[in-house]
Amino acid sequence: MSDQSPRFGLPFILPGQAQKELFHNEALIIADAMLQAVVEEGPRAAPPASPVPGQCWIVAGGASGTWAGRDSAVAVWTEGGWRFVAPVDGMTVWDKTAAVPRQWSGGAWSGGRIACAGLSIAGKAVVGERLPEIASPSGGTIIDAEARAGLAAVIAALKSHGLTD
């Protein structure tokens, strides 16, 4: 049996282990930071001068000081110093400064983009599958009919996205 959890490396309490409360408390500190995780700002390369216990940051590539070698990890300041959590695919944190979610995927943190299959508000589809590109009306002898057809296509696209009834 491993001595830590597979996703976030939370330490397990092992049979016969002395000072079990230390391992339990360490796991609670990391769980507290990662449940509904919030970071103070996007990736940064140097630790802040005066962190408060519980504050978290994303460690930027090429970090310095006590963050050196911890690229992309979430750094958590605790009363006992820095703790680091390596991100796993799908992990999401809220960036307080940018007011956007950041997700770990493909070896990098997103810049506030969320991928999804659709968007619903109050049970009504707002954005759905894309329709083919709408052709622009072109000149000719029947400009009015082409303009009407173009506008009808725009209206159909808006309806298909749930943006109008």
C-alpha positions as CSV (number, residue, x, y, z in Angstrom):
1,M,0.0,0.0,0.0
2,S,1.2,3.5,-0.9
3,D,1.8,6.0,1.9
4,Q,0.0,8.8,0.0
5,S,-3.2,9.3,-2.1
6,P,-2.8,8.9,-5.8
7,R,-4.2,12.3,-7.0
8,F,-3.0,15.0,-4.6
9,G,-0.4,13.1,-2.5
10,L,-2.3,13.4,0.7
11,P,-0.4,11.5,3.4
12,F,-2.0,8.3,4.7
13,I,-1.9,7.3,8.4
14,L,-0.1,3.9,8.5
15,P,-0.5,1.2,11.1
16,G,1.9,1.7,14.0
17,Q,2.8,5.2,12.9
18,A,4.0,7.6,15.6
19,Q,2.5,11.1,15.7
20,K,-0.4,10.2,13.5
21,E,-1.9,13.7,14.1
22,L,0.9,15.3,12.1
23,F,0.1,13.2,9.0
24,H,-3.6,13.8,9.4
25,N,-3.2,17.5,9.8
26,E,-0.9,17.7,6.8
27,A,-3.6,16.0,4.7
28,L,-6.3,18.4,6.1
29,I,-4.1,21.4,5.1
30,I,-3.8,20.2,1.5
31,A,-7.5,19.2,1.3
32,D,-8.5,22.6,2.7
33,A,-6.5,24.4,0.0
34,M,-7.7,22.3,-2.9
35,L,-11.5,22.0,-2.1
36,Q,-13.0,24.8,-4.1
37,A,-9.5,26.1,-4.7
38,V,-8.9,29.8,-5.0
39,V,-5.6,31.4,-6.1
40,E,-4.7,35.0,-5.4
41,E,-3.5,35.6,-9.0
42,G,-2.4,33.8,-12.2
43,P,1.0,32.2,-12.5
44,R,3.8,34.1,-10.7
45,A,7.5,33.3,-10.5
46,A,8.4,34.5,-7.0
47,P,6.8,33.9,-3.7
48,P,4.9,36.9,-2.2
49,A,6.6,38.9,0.6
50,S,3.8,38.6,3.2
51,P,1.5,35.7,2.5
52,V,-1.4,34.8,4.8
53,P,-2.0,31.2,5.9
54,G,-4.4,29.6,3.4
55,Q,-3.5,31.9,0.5
56,C,-2.6,30.0,-2.8
57,W,-0.7,30.9,-6.0
58,I,0.1,29.1,-9.2
59,V,3.8,28.8,-9.6
60,A,5.0,30.1,-12.9
61,G,7.7,28.4,-15.0
62,G,11.3,29.2,-14.0
63,A,10.2,30.2,-10.4
64,S,12.8,31.4,-7.9
65,G,13.5,31.1,-4.2
66,T,11.5,28.5,-2.2
67,W,9.3,28.0,-5.3
68,A,12.3,26.9,-7.6
69,G,11.6,23.6,-9.3
70,R,7.9,23.7,-8.5
71,D,6.7,24.9,-11.9
72,S,2.9,24.8,-12.4
73,A,2.2,23.6,-8.9
74,V,-0.3,25.3,-6.6
75,A,1.7,26.9,-3.7
76,V,-0.2,27.1,-0.4
77,W,1.1,29.2,2.4
78,T,0.6,27.6,5.9
79,E,1.8,28.3,9.4
80,G,4.5,25.7,8.7
81,G,5.7,27.2,5.4
82,W,5.0,26.4,1.8
83,R,3.1,23.3,0.7
84,F,2.9,22.4,-3.0
85,V,0.2,20.5,-4.9
86,A,1.0,19.2,-8.3
87,P,-2.0,19.8,-10.7
88,V,-3.9,16.9,-12.2
89,D,-5.8,17.0,-15.5
90,G,-9.2,18.7,-15.0
91,M,-8.2,20.5,-11.8
92,T,-9.8,23.9,-11.7
93,V,-8.9,26.9,-9.5
94,W,-10.6,30.4,-9.3
95,D,-8.2,33.3,-10.0
96,K,-9.3,36.1,-7.7
97,T,-7.3,38.9,-9.5
98,A,-8.5,38.0,-13.0
99,A,-11.9,36.8,-11.8
100,V,-11.8,33.8,-14.1
101,P,-11.5,30.0,-13.6
102,R,-8.2,28.4,-14.6
103,Q,-8.0,24.7,-15.5
104,W,-5.1,22.4,-15.8
105,S,-5.2,20.4,-19.0
106,G,-2.5,19.2,-21.4
107,G,0.3,20.3,-19.2
108,A,-0.7,23.9,-18.8
109,W,-3.0,26.2,-16.9
110,S,-5.8,27.8,-19.1
111,G,-6.1,31.6,-19.3
112,G,-9.7,31.7,-18.1
113,R,-11.3,29.7,-20.9
114,I,-13.8,26.9,-20.3
115,A,-14.6,24.2,-22.8
116,C,-18.2,22.9,-22.8
117,A,-20.7,21.3,-25.1
118,G,-23.4,23.9,-24.6
119,L,-24.6,26.7,-22.3
120,S,-28.0,26.9,-20.7
121,I,-29.4,29.6,-18.5
122,A,-32.6,28.9,-16.5
123,G,-33.0,25.7,-18.5
124,K,-32.9,27.4,-21.8
125,A,-30.2,26.7,-24.4
126,V,-28.2,29.9,-25.0
127,V,-25.3,28.5,-27.1
128,G,-25.5,25.2,-29.0
129,E,-24.1,23.5,-32.0
130,R,-22.8,25.8,-34.7
131,L,-24.6,26.1,-38.0
132,P,-22.7,26.4,-41.3
133,E,-21.3,29.8,-42.1
134,I,-23.9,32.3,-43.4
135,A,-23.2,33.5,-46.9
136,S,-23.1,37.3,-47.3
137,P,-25.7,38.7,-49.8
138,S,-24.0,39.7,-53.1
139,G,-24.9,42.2,-55.8
140,G,-27.1,41.5,-58.8
141,T,-30.5,42.3,-60.0
142,I,-32.4,40.9,-57.0
143,I,-30.5,42.5,-54.2
144,D,-33.6,42.8,-52.0
145,A,-34.3,39.1,-52.1
146,E,-30.7,38.2,-51.3
147,A,-30.7,40.6,-48.4
148,R,-33.9,39.0,-47.1
149,A,-32.4,35.6,-47.4
150,G,-29.2,36.7,-45.6
151,L,-31.2,38.2,-42.7
152,A,-33.4,35.0,-42.5
153,A,-30.2,33.0,-42.2
154,V,-29.0,35.3,-39.4
155,I,-32.3,34.9,-37.6
156,A,-32.2,31.1,-38.0
157,A,-28.7,31.1,-36.5
158,L,-29.8,33.2,-33.5
159,K,-32.8,30.9,-32.9
160,S,-30.6,27.8,-33.1
161,H,-28.3,29.3,-30.4
162,G,-31.3,30.1,-28.3
163,L,-30.6,33.8,-28.5
164,T,-34.0,34.7,-29.8
165,D,-37.4,33.0,-30.1
